[in-house]
Amino acid sequence: MTVSDLSHAPEALAHAPDGSVTFDGVDLAQLAAGHGTPTWVISAAQLRHNYMALHTALSARLPRPVIAYSMKANNNRTVVQTMAGLGAVLDCSSEHELALAVSAGVPAGRVIVNGNGKSRAYLTAAIRMGVWQINVDSIAEVGRIRSIARELGVSVPCAVRLKLSYTRLLQNDPSYERTLRVAEGKFGSSTQSGDAEAVVKAILAAEELEFVGLTHHAGFPGIRADYTAERQLMHQTLCAQEIVEFAHLLRRGMGVTVPRINLGGGFRSGGSVYLSTPGDGTDGEFRALPRPEEYAEAIAAGLAQADWDPIVQFETGGFQVGNAVLLLARVQDTKDVTHPRERRYVTLDCAMTMFTGRGLTRVGFPVIAVGHPPDAPVHPLPVELVGPTCAYDSIAEDLLLPDVREGDLVALLNHGAYCEVLSTQFNGFPRPAVVYLDGGDVRPARRRETLADVWERESAALDLWPGGGTA
């Protein structure tokens, strides 16, 4: 796996014939010299490009699209503020993300509140702030929201999160059942069992609550399913169709018209995605992703039977930020082995534990060897990039890379979505710094952690060992 031809690289990245690599106009070797490694590098230009590409495609096919940036993908304040500045609403999935959004200067009236089993504290904070919409997960949650609204003397806008039947979708793509079972089973109220209708009725019956719409999140199917762009577009169309059918049922049965339809996210940026089973690099390959125009067409086709004009919401995180961030790392060791098979292990100064999603999903990361020309000859052995931790720590497998040596730089692309937010301090490794690039300007966005940061949550030191704390 390489991206030497740049066919899988973001628009903001350039790989020159002399081997130099720039991102958002900044030379990565110079960046590493000034800011160290490992470092996550955010491109403002790529964030803007992604948002505008999606907004343009949706606006050409839908009368009232609203893009909400899902903070769960990347909660860095620079990303949040860039998305809000472009016009995005914010999608929060916890009380903590809600606080982060508001602290970044986003008005609460521009926030959608998501999540299953929301705590009373989370709901109270959202209702007191006056968020734009709460996506209601269950009938029990209706009761909690209603009691809080009554205490505060306010009205709360509520959309009902649906658990669809997926009947037609699974007939066309049985592989998606694995994703449903693992990733979506806990969310929403079922349209098949009658639970969703009961939630809508409960909201309509409560004078403290306002029914504002229906929501369903069709996640990225490449996580576990047998992914193709055509299958993903089919998923989006059929999910939208099923929501419209449920909306028609509500109008017939309750006389209510659905003001908003929220179709969630599940869409990725970059034109292609590298999929491989962790631990088995032999099945890795790039798969084409839908273009924004194709995605918008699929959504419009699914909404074709809507004989009214709802606001159509999108909660996209992976598309906005996925290919707008890379992880810049340095080689600290190379080792050639012959058993169990010939390969070269290249140890970096970062670890998979800093982006644990790689071990949980099939989504991998393209790699560029910084300082090596795009047409440099590759090393004869397949290369596996690994971290220095004492655990399964395979960053990328079976790569075709030049002969990288200790001290060389590599750039791991497409690190924007579900990487930094899933990072840990395993083995005591401090987490990387983050820098934000904007037209050649380099701004520190998060400082590098220190060992003191790893220790800072400890209680006051206890003298557990005789002799001054030594064993």
C-alpha positions as a Python dict, from the first residue, in 0.01 Angstrom:
ca = {
    (1, 'M'): (0, 0, 0),
    (2, 'T'): (146, 334, -103),
    (3, 'V'): (10, 664, -231),
    (4, 'S'): (313, 756, -440),
    (5, 'D'): (87, 849, -733),
    (6, 'L'): (-125, 1072, -501),
    (7, 'S'): (-442, 906, -633),
    (8, 'H'): (-550, 844, -273),
    (9, 'A'): (-414, 1163, -117),
    (10, 'P'): (-614, 1468, -8),
    (11, 'E'): (-625, 1777, -228),
    (12, 'A'): (-423, 1975, 28),
    (13, 'L'): (-122, 1739, 2),
    (14, 'A'): (159, 1755, -256),
    (15, 'H'): (451, 1514, -302),
    (16, 'A'): (729, 1674, -506),
    (17, 'P'): (977, 1488, -730),
    (18, 'D'): (1257, 1566, -482),
    (19, 'G'): (1066, 1380, -208),
    (20, 'S'): (948, 1682, -14),
    (21, 'V'): (586, 1666, 102),
    (22, 'T'): (368, 1968, 177),
    (23, 'F'): (29, 1980, 346),
    (24, 'D'): (-177, 2297, 321),
    (25, 'G'): (137, 2466, 184),
    (26, 'V'): (360, 2366, 478),
    (27, 'D'): (669, 2147, 433),
    (28, 'L'): (630, 1843, 660),
    (29, 'A'): (1002, 1798, 723),
    (30, 'Q'): (1029, 2156, 843),
    (31, 'L'): (714, 2112, 1049),
    (32, 'A'): (861, 1806, 1221),
    (33, 'A'): (1187, 1992, 1289),
    (34, 'G'): (997, 2272, 1460),
    (35, 'H'): (720, 2083, 1639),
    (36, 'G'): (854, 1731, 1686),
    (37, 'T'): (684, 1398, 1629),
    (38, 'P'): (445, 1234, 1652),
    (39, 'T'): (211, 1520, 1563),
    (40, 'W'): (-138, 1532, 1417),
    (41, 'V'): (-153, 1793, 1141),
    (42, 'I'): (-487, 1953, 1047),
    (43, 'S'): (-543, 2127, 713),
    (44, 'A'): (-793, 2413, 722),
    (45, 'A'): (-798, 2416, 341),
    (46, 'Q'): (-905, 2050, 331),
    (47, 'L'): (-1175, 2106, 594),
    (48, 'R'): (-1319, 2390, 387),
    (49, 'H'): (-1290, 2193, 63),
    (50, 'N'): (-1480, 1898, 209),
    (51, 'Y'): (-1757, 2107, 361),
    (52, 'M'): (-1815, 2313, 48),
    (53, 'A'): (-1812, 2005, -178),
    (54, 'L'): (-2084, 1840, 28),
    (55, 'H'): (-2286, 2158, 80),
    (56, 'T'): (-2281, 2235, -293),
    (57, 'A'): (-2389, 1882, -387),
    (58, 'L'): (-2673, 1871, -133),
    (59, 'S'): (-2796, 2223, -210),
    (60, 'A'): (-2824, 2139, -580),
    (61, 'R'): (-3060, 1849, -509),
    (62, 'L'): (-3243, 1932, -185),
    (63, 'P'): (-3432, 2252, -103),
    (64, 'R'): (-3330, 2285, 264),
    (65, 'P'): (-3023, 2084, 363),
    (66, 'V'): (-2855, 2139, 701),
    (67, 'I'): (-2508, 2000, 767),
    (68, 'A'): (-2420, 1928, 1129),
    (69, 'Y'): (-2060, 1845, 1215),
    (70, 'S'): (-2040, 1536, 1439),
    (71, 'M'): (-1790, 1615, 1712),
    (72, 'K'): (-1740, 1247, 1794),
    (73, 'A'): (-1518, 1221, 1485),
    (74, 'N'): (-1274, 1489, 1602),
    (75, 'N'): (-1338, 1729, 1889),
    (76, 'N'): (-1036, 1956, 1843),
    (77, 'R'): (-1146, 2314, 1902),
    (78, 'T'): (-988, 2435, 1576),
    (79, 'V'): (-1197, 2183, 1382),
    (80, 'V'): (-1515, 2272, 1571),
    (81, 'Q'): (-1466, 2644, 1514),
    (82, 'T'): (-1381, 2596, 1146),
    (83, 'M'): (-1695, 2390, 1089),
    (84, 'A'): (-1913, 2638, 1278),
    (85, 'G'): (-1759, 2926, 1083),
    (86, 'L'): (-1853, 2755, 757),
    (87, 'G'): (-2216, 2738, 870),
    (88, 'A'): (-2237, 2388, 1015),
    (89, 'V'): (-2458, 2303, 1310),
    (90, 'L'): (-2283, 2094, 1579),
    (91, 'D'): (-2384, 1734, 1659),
    (92, 'C'): (-2292, 1632, 2016),
    (93, 'S'): (-2307, 1282, 2160),
    (94, 'S'): (-2230, 1352, 2526),
    (95, 'E'): (-2259, 1618, 2793),
    (96, 'H'): (-1883, 1666, 2755),
    (97, 'E'): (-1903, 1734, 2380),
    (98, 'L'): (-2186, 1978, 2444),
    (99, 'A'): (-1967, 2168, 2692),
    (100, 'L'): (-1676, 2162, 2445),
    (101, 'A'): (-1894, 2299, 2165),
    (102, 'V'): (-2029, 2585, 2375),
    (103, 'S'): (-1682, 2665, 2513),
    (104, 'A'): (-1561, 2691, 2152),
    (105, 'G'): (-1815, 2970, 2098),
    (106, 'V'): (-2090, 2772, 1923),
    (107, 'P'): (-2437, 2899, 2027),
    (108, 'A'): (-2643, 2627, 2196),
    (109, 'G'): (-2921, 2704, 1948),
    (110, 'R'): (-2691, 2562, 1679),
    (111, 'V'): (-2644, 2225, 1853),
    (112, 'I'): (-2813, 1887, 1804),
    (113, 'V'): (-2797, 1655, 2106),
    (114, 'N'): (-2751, 1284, 2036),
    (115, 'G'): (-2681, 961, 2223),
    (116, 'N'): (-2858, 666, 2378),
    (117, 'G'): (-2941, 641, 2749),
    (118, 'K'): (-2870, 1012, 2806),
    (119, 'S'): (-2815, 1098, 3171),
    (120, 'R'): (-3035, 1343, 3354),
    (121, 'A'): (-2733, 1572, 3389),
    (122, 'Y'): (-2674, 1569, 3012),
    (123, 'L'): (-3038, 1639, 2934),
    (124, 'T'): (-3061, 1912, 3198),
    (125, 'A'): (-2757, 2090, 3056),
    (126, 'A'): (-2893, 2069, 2700),
    (127, 'I'): (-3240, 2189, 2795),
    (128, 'R'): (-3114, 2471, 3016),
    (129, 'M'): (-2883, 2592, 2736),
    (130, 'G'): (-3164, 2582, 2478),
    (131, 'V'): (-3024, 2347, 2214),
    (132, 'W'): (-3174, 2336, 1867),
    (133, 'Q'): (-3287, 1974, 1890),
    (134, 'I'): (-3266, 1665, 2110),
    (135, 'N'): (-3270, 1332, 1925),
    (136, 'V'): (-3486, 1124, 2160),
    (137, 'D'): (-3378, 763, 2195),
    (138, 'S'): (-3658, 597, 2397),
    (139, 'I'): (-3990, 632, 2574),
    (140, 'A'): (-3807, 650, 2909),
    (141, 'E'): (-3607, 944, 2779),
    (142, 'V'): (-3929, 1126, 2694),
    (143, 'G'): (-4021, 1108, 3062),
    (144, 'R'): (-3685, 1247, 3172),
    (145, 'I'): (-3697, 1532, 2920),
    (146, 'R'): (-4054, 1619, 3014),
    (147, 'S'): (-3983, 1637, 3388),
    (148, 'I'): (-3675, 1857, 3334),
    (149, 'A'): (-3865, 2085, 3094),
    (150, 'R'): (-4144, 2120, 3349),
    (151, 'E'): (-3896, 2211, 3624),
    (152, 'L'): (-3727, 2472, 3402),
    (153, 'G'): (-4050, 2604, 3250),
    (154, 'V'): (-3937, 2566, 2889),
    (155, 'S'): (-4040, 2388, 2569),
    (156, 'V'): (-3798, 2133, 2421),
    (157, 'P'): (-3770, 2048, 2047),
    (158, 'C'): (-3754, 1670, 2009),
    (159, 'A'): (-3678, 1448, 1710),
    (160, 'V'): (-3734, 1073, 1741),
    (161, 'R'): (-3443, 843, 1664),
    (162, 'L'): (-3568, 547, 1464),
    (163, 'K'): (-3449, 189, 1453),
    (164, 'L'): (-3554, 91, 1102),
    (165, 'S'): (-3654, -257, 986),
    (166, 'Y'): (-3376, -274, 721),
    (167, 'T'): (-3582, -540, 546),
    (168, 'R'): (-3503, -434, 190),
    (169, 'L'): (-3150, -327, 276),
    (170, 'L'): (-3057, -668, 420),
    (171, 'Q'): (-3218, -844, 125),
    (172, 'N'): (-2977, -652, -98),
    (173, 'D'): (-2675, -661, 135),
    (174, 'P'): (-2681, -938, 400),
    (175, 'S'): (-2324, -848, 508),
    (176, 'Y'): (-2453, -531, 673),
    (177, 'E'): (-2618, -737, 947),
    (178, 'R'): (-2282, -754, 1128),
    (179, 'T'): (-2264, -374, 1144),
    (180, 'L'): (-2622, -349, 1265),
    (181, 'R'): (-2568, -599, 1543),
    (182, 'V'): (-2246, -446, 1675),
    (183, 'A'): (-2270, -77, 1590),
    (184, 'E'): (-2638, 21, 1581),
    (185, 'G'): (-2833, -224, 1796),
    (186, 'K'): (-2852, -1, 2105),
    (187, 'F'): (-2980, 311, 1930),
    (188, 'G'): (-3334, 433, 1872),
    (189, 'S'): (-3691, 307, 1895),
    (190, 'S'): (-3813, 37, 1660),
    (191, 'T'): (-4053, 117, 1379),
    (192, 'Q'): (-4148, -251, 1358),
    (193, 'S'): (-4242, -308, 1723),
    (194, 'G'): (-4449, 9, 1757),
    (195, 'D'): (-4200, 167, 2000),
    (196, 'A'): (-4124, 456, 1765),
    (197, 'E'): (-4493, 543, 1725),
    (198, 'A'): (-4532, 534, 2104),
    (199, 'V'): (-4244, 781, 2145),
    (200, 'V'): (-4396, 1018, 1888),
    (201, 'K'): (-4736, 999, 2063),
    (202, 'A'): (-4576, 1069, 2401),
    (203, 'I'): (-4401, 1379, 2266),
    (204, 'L'): (-4717, 1508, 2098),
    (205, 'A'): (-4912, 1457, 2421),
    (206, 'A'): (-4665, 1655, 2634),
    (207, 'E'): (-4723, 2029, 2636),
    (208, 'E'): (-4360, 2082, 2738),
    (209, 'L'): (-4230, 1907, 2425),
    (210, 'E'): (-4233, 1994, 2056),
    (211, 'F'): (-4216, 1719, 1793),
    (212, 'V'): (-3976, 1845, 1526),
    (213, 'G'): (-3877, 1540, 1325),
    (214, 'L'): (-3742, 1192, 1270),
    (215, 'T'): (-3378, 1089, 1274),
    (216, 'H'): (-3179, 781, 1179),
    (217, 'H'): (-2804, 738, 1151),
    (218, 'A'): (-2696, 506, 870),
    (219, 'G'): (-2334, 443, 969),
    (220, 'F'): (-2036, 388, 740),
    (221, 'P'): (-2086, 30, 615),
    (222, 'G'): (-1717, -32, 547),
    (223, 'I'): (-1646, -87, 916),
    (224, 'R'): (-1749, -453, 900),
    (225, 'A'): (-1960, -511, 590),
    (226, 'D'): (-1842, -603, 240),
    (227, 'Y'): (-1810, -246, 124),
    (228, 'T'): (-1867, -98, -219),
    (229, 'A'): (-1971, 254, -311),
    (230, 'E'): (-2280, 114, -483),
    (231, 'R'): (-2386, -68, -166),
    (232, 'Q'): (-2342, 244, 43),
    (233, 'L'): (-2554, 451, -194),
    (234, 'M'): (-2819, 180, -186),
    (235, 'H'): (-2815, 191, 196),
    (236, 'Q'): (-2868, 566, 197),
    (237, 'T'): (-3155, 549, -51),
    (238, 'L'): (-3339, 268, 125),
    (239, 'C'): (-3299, 422, 471),
    (240, 'A'): (-3436, 754, 346),
    (241, 'Q'): (-3727, 573, 179),
    (242, 'E'): (-3812, 388, 499),
    (243, 'I'): (-3810, 711, 702),
    (244, 'V'): (-4045, 873, 450),
    (245, 'E'): (-4277, 572, 469),
    (246, 'F'): (-4285, 602, 848),
    (247, 'A'): (-4356, 974, 818),
    (248, 'H'): (-4654, 894, 593),
    (249, 'L'): (-4777, 646, 853),
    (250, 'L'): (-4761, 917, 1122),
    (251, 'R'): (-4958, 1158, 907),
    (252, 'R'): (-5226, 900, 837),
    (253, 'G'): (-5250, 783, 1197),
    (254, 'M'): (-5184, 1100, 1396),
    (255, 'G'): (-5234, 1384, 1150),
    (256, 'V'): (-4881, 1513, 1204),
    (257, 'T'): (-4640, 1632, 935),
    (258, 'V'): (-4268, 1573, 1001),
    (259, 'P'): (-4083, 1910, 989),
    (260, 'R'): (-3728, 1766, 983),
    (261, 'I'): (-3572, 1445, 854),
    (262, 'N'): (-3226, 1370, 992),
    (263, 'L'): (-3027, 1117, 788),
    (264, 'G'): (-2716, 1104, 1004),
    (265, 'G'): (-2376, 1050, 847),
    (266, 'G'): (-2178, 745, 744),
    (267, 'F'): (-2019, 924, 448),
    (268, 'R'): (-1639, 947, 411),
    (269, 'S'): (-1417, 1191, 222),
    (270, 'G'): (-1121, 1130, -3),
    (271, 'G'): (-1249, 942, -306),
    (272, 'S'): (-1131, 606, -171),
    (273, 'V'): (-1090, 417, 154),
    (274, 'Y'): (-829, 154, 238),
    (275, 'L'): (-994, -151, 393),
    (276, 'S'): (-807, -443, 546),
    (277, 'T'): (-864, -682, 832),
    (278, 'P'): (-632, -593, 1122),
    (279, 'G'): (-365, -861, 1142),
    (280, 'D'): (-419, -976, 784),
    (281, 'G'): (-266, -733, 537),
    (282, 'T'): (-323, -975, 250),
    (283, 'D'): (-688, -868, 209),
    (284, 'G'): (-615, -495, 194),
    (285, 'E'): (-729, -285, -97),
    (286, 'F'): (-849, 62, -183),
    (287, 'R'): (-1224, 83, -242),
    (288, 'A'): (-1381, 373, -427),
    (289, 'L'): (-1606, 602, -223),
    (290, 'P'): (-1914, 779, -360),
    (291, 'R'): (-1865, 1133, -483),
    (292, 'P'): (-2065, 1399, -297),
    (293, 'E'): (-2288, 1436, -603),
    (294, 'E'): (-2365, 1063, -602),
    (295, 'Y'): (-2438, 1072, -231),
    (296, 'A'): (-2676, 1365, -276),
    (297, 'E'): (-2849, 1188, -566),
    (298, 'A'): (-2900, 876, -353),
    (299, 'I'): (-3053, 1083, -73),
    (300, 'A'): (-3279, 1270, -316),
    (301, 'A'): (-3396, 939, -462),
    (302, 'G'): (-3482, 811, -116),
    (303, 'L'): (-3682, 1125, -38),
    (304, 'A'): (-3863, 1129, -373),
    (305, 'Q'): (-4192, 1012, -219),
    (306, 'A'): (-4194, 1291, 40),
    (307, 'D'): (-4489, 1504, -72),
    (308, 'W'): (-4394, 1787, 163),
    (309, 'D'): (-4081, 1997, 208),
    (310, 'P'): (-3892, 1894, 522),
    (311, 'I'): (-3563, 2032, 644),
    (312, 'V'): (-3311, 1755, 571),
    (313, 'Q'): (-3032, 1726, 828),
    (314, 'F'): (-2698, 1548, 797),
    (315, 'E'): (-2471, 1461, 1090),
    (316, 'T'): (-2139, 1417, 913),
    (317, 'G'): (-1805, 1386, 1086),
    (318, 'G'): (-1598, 1142, 884),
    (319, 'F'): (-1659, 1328, 561),
    (320, 'Q'): (-1570, 1667, 699),
    (321, 'V'): (-1247, 1579, 874),
    (322, 'G'): (-1140, 1229, 763),
    (323, 'N'): (-876, 1324, 505),
    (324, 'A'): (-807, 1669, 653),
    (325, 'V'): (-567, 1534, 917),
    (326, 'L'): (-246, 1333, 891),
    (327, 'L'): (-20, 1191, 1160),
    (328, 'L'): (344, 1283, 1115),
    (329, 'A'): (576, 1025, 1275),
    (330, 'R'): (943, 934, 1275),
    (331, 'V'): (1112, 596, 1225),
    (332, 'Q'): (1299, 485, 1536),
    (333, 'D'): (1396, 129, 1435),
    (334, 'T'): (1392, -116, 1145),
    (335, 'K'): (1418, -494, 1171),
    (336, 'D'): (1419, -757, 895),
    (337, 'V'): (1287, -1101, 990),
    (338, 'T'): (1256, -1434, 811),
    (339, 'H'): (1013, -1616, 1040),
    (340, 'P'): (723, -1679, 1025),
    (341, 'R'): (765, -1508, 688),
    (342, 'E'): (1000, -1253, 540),
    (343, 'R'): (911, -896, 619),
    (344, 'R'): (1054, -572, 749),
    (345, 'Y'): (920, -426, 1074),
    (346, 'V'): (950, -48, 1090),
    (347, 'T'): (887, 89, 1439),
    (348, 'L'): (757, 445, 1461),
    (349, 'D'): (750, 686, 1752),
    (350, 'C'): (371, 660, 1757),
    (351, 'A'): (152, 361, 1837),
    (352, 'M'): (-180, 216, 1727),
    (353, 'T'): (-299, 278, 2082),
    (354, 'M'): (-297, 648, 1988),
    (355, 'F'): (-572, 569, 1733),
    (356, 'T'): (-731, 247, 1855),
    (357, 'G'): (-995, 249, 1584),
    (358, 'R'): (-744, 72, 1358),
    (359, 'G'): (-772, -238, 1578),
    (360, 'L'): (-1152, -215, 1595),
    (361, 'T'): (-1241, -164, 1228),
    (362, 'R'): (-1121, -253, 881),
    (363, 'V'): (-1035, 107, 792),
    (364, 'G'): (-662, 157, 731),
    (365, 'F'): (-434, 450, 651),
    (366, 'P'): (-236, 527, 335),
    (367, 'V'): (131, 604, 401),
    (368, 'I'): (386, 840, 246),
    (369, 'A'): (760, 816, 313),
    (370, 'V'): (852, 1182, 351),
    (371, 'G'): (1181, 1274, 183),
    (372, 'H'): (1166, 991, -68),
    (373, 'P'): (1064, 1074, -428),
    (374, 'P'): (723, 946, -542),
    (375, 'D'): (895, 706, -786),
    (376, 'A'): (1160, 582, -542),
    (377, 'P'): (1222, 206, -565),
    (378, 'V'): (1048, 6, -294),
    (379, 'H'): (1222, -217, -44),
    (380, 'P'): (1218, -584, -155),
    (381, 'L'): (1048, -699, 166),
    (382, 'P'): (687, -612, 253),
    (383, 'V'): (690, -352, 529),
    (384, 'E'): (481, -351, 844),
    (385, 'L'): (461, -25, 1038),
    (386, 'V'): (436, -92, 1409),
    (387, 'G'): (443, 98, 1733),
    (388, 'P'): (682, 42, 2026),
    (389, 'T'): (415, -66, 2278),
    (390, 'C'): (396, -408, 2439),
    (391, 'A'): (74, -511, 2262),
    (392, 'Y'): (-77, -581, 1922),
    (393, 'D'): (35, -259, 1760),
    (394, 'S'): (23, -293, 1383),
    (395, 'I'): (-27, 49, 1227),
    (396, 'A'): (-21, -66, 863),
    (397, 'E'): (62, -400, 702),
    (398, 'D'): (222, -531, 383),
    (399, 'L'): (332, -190, 258),
    (400, 'L'): (535, -119, -51),
    (401, 'L'): (767, 147, 89),
    (402, 'P'): (1113, 282, 3),
    (403, 'D'): (1411, 182, 215),
    (404, 'V'): (1324, 398, 516),
    (405, 'R'): (1581, 422, 795),
    (406, 'E'): (1600, 542, 1155),
    (407, 'G'): (1516, 913, 1166),
    (408, 'D'): (1309, 916, 847),
    (409, 'L'): (961, 1069, 849),
    (410, 'V'): (636, 906, 742),
    (411, 'A'): (294, 1063, 704),
    (412, 'L'): (-8, 850, 789),
    (413, 'L'): (-297, 995, 589),
    (414, 'N'): (-670, 1014, 663),
    (415, 'H'): (-625, 1044, 1039),
    (416, 'G'): (-901, 1298, 1096),
    (417, 'A'): (-1192, 1076, 1195),
    (418, 'Y'): (-1202, 860, 1509),
    (419, 'C'): (-825, 863, 1562),
    (420, 'E'): (-721, 1126, 1814),
    (421, 'V'): (-1052, 1093, 2000),
    (422, 'L'): (-982, 721, 2055),
    (423, 'S'): (-624, 768, 2172),
    (424, 'T'): (-489, 620, 2497),
    (425, 'Q'): (-176, 649, 2712),
    (426, 'F'): (-95, 278, 2704),
    (427, 'N'): (252, 195, 2840),
    (428, 'G'): (258, 553, 2969),
    (429, 'F'): (314, 704, 2623),
    (430, 'P'): (203, 1071, 2623),
    (431, 'R'): (-34, 1159, 2341),
    (432, 'P'): (86, 1358, 2036),
    (433, 'A'): (66, 1729, 1976),
    (434, 'V'): (-180, 1878, 1725),
    (435, 'V'): (-107, 2165, 1485),
    (436, 'Y'): (-350, 2354, 1262),
    (437, 'L'): (-237, 2470, 918),
    (438, 'D'): (-411, 2753, 736),
    (439, 'G'): (-262, 2892, 416),
    (440, 'G'): (97, 2832, 525),
    (441, 'D'): (33, 2954, 880),
    (442, 'V'): (114, 2698, 1153),
    (443, 'R'): (-77, 2725, 1481),
    (444, 'P'): (-36, 2493, 1780),
    (445, 'A'): (-380, 2345, 1849),
    (446, 'R'): (-304, 2103, 2135),
    (447, 'R'): (25, 2077, 2315),
    (448, 'R'): (210, 1751, 2335),
    (449, 'E'): (139, 1563, 2656),
    (450, 'T'): (417, 1510, 2907),
    (451, 'L'): (476, 1230, 3153),
    (452, 'A'): (341, 1467, 3420),
    (453, 'D'): (10, 1469, 3229),
    (454, 'V'): (-1, 1090, 3246),
    (455, 'W'): (45, 1108, 3623),
    (456, 'E'): (-170, 1413, 3698),
    (457, 'R'): (-487, 1219, 3787),
    (458, 'E'): (-309, 1025, 4061),
    (459, 'S'): (-402, 1099, 4422),
    (460, 'A'): (-142, 1247, 4655),
    (461, 'A'): (164, 1024, 4658),
    (462, 'L'): (153, 754, 4923),
    (463, 'D'): (467, 620, 5084),
    (464, 'L'): (382, 257, 5016),
    (465, 'W'): (735, 123, 5039),
    (466, 'P'): (974, 152, 5329),
    (467, 'G'): (1286, 348, 5261),
    (468, 'G'): (1147, 653, 5083),
    (469, 'G'): (920, 499, 4819),
    (470, 'T'): (1153, 243, 4663),
    (471, 'A'): (1087, -127, 4656),
}
